[in-house]
Amino acid sequence: MKNKLHSALILLNNVYFENKKFTRETLAEKLKEEGFSHSKNTITELLKFIDEIFGIELSFKNREGIVRIIEDDQNHYHFIKTLVLNGRLQQEAIRHKNHIVSFSSDTDFDYTDFVFEIYKAILQTNTIKITYQKFHTDTPEFYVLKPYLIKEYLERWYLIGGTENDETRVFGIDRIKDLDVLTTTFNPNPEAIKLYKNTIGVNYSGKVEK
């Protein structure tokens, strides 16, 4: 798992921002230059990793043999762009493999710093402590949370997390005034992620309707 995230960023940067696309061979050469594993099996696992973490399916199986996007939610674009250009995510062991970022529109990706800090905490399954200021109160509130999911809705970012009492709560990231990533870890909540995957916005009730 070590260095896999960095390798993924190298490939995604090529997919989104470079005209000359990698073949398996040229990707292997690039990974070798960076000191990363570059075998055929490693590249196959890298494609699977990108699909699981980012929801982007890539393939080299085409006439030209170059990397192409098979399936991609186009709303990922700004997130991936910021992810690649900032390089904020460090080479950490990834324990959480569900889709943990959700989009509804072509957002401008505001509140970048806190979004990245929360995203890293989710990947590393670290609890966080936030100072939260509601719109209509003067006194901030403090929460220790298990961050489950980052969700964008109508160009506003939200954090869905579990409280110390295991209550699932929603917080507007623009209202977070301070954030600390703690050393304590938590078990991911796949049910919360599954629930919000089928939810428009951040409020839900009843069963899923088509």
HUURFEN-V525030 format. One record per helix or strand of 2 or more residues. SS is the DSSP state (a for helix, b for strand). FROM is the first residue (numbers start at 1). TO is the last residue. If there is no record, write none. Layout:
ss;from;to
SS;FROM;TO
SS;FROM;TO
//
This chain:
ss;from;to
a;4;17
a;24;33
a;40;54
b;56;59
b;68;72
a;74;86
b;101;102
a;112;124
b;126;132
b;141;153
b;156;162
b;168;172
a;173;175
b;176;185
a;190;197
//
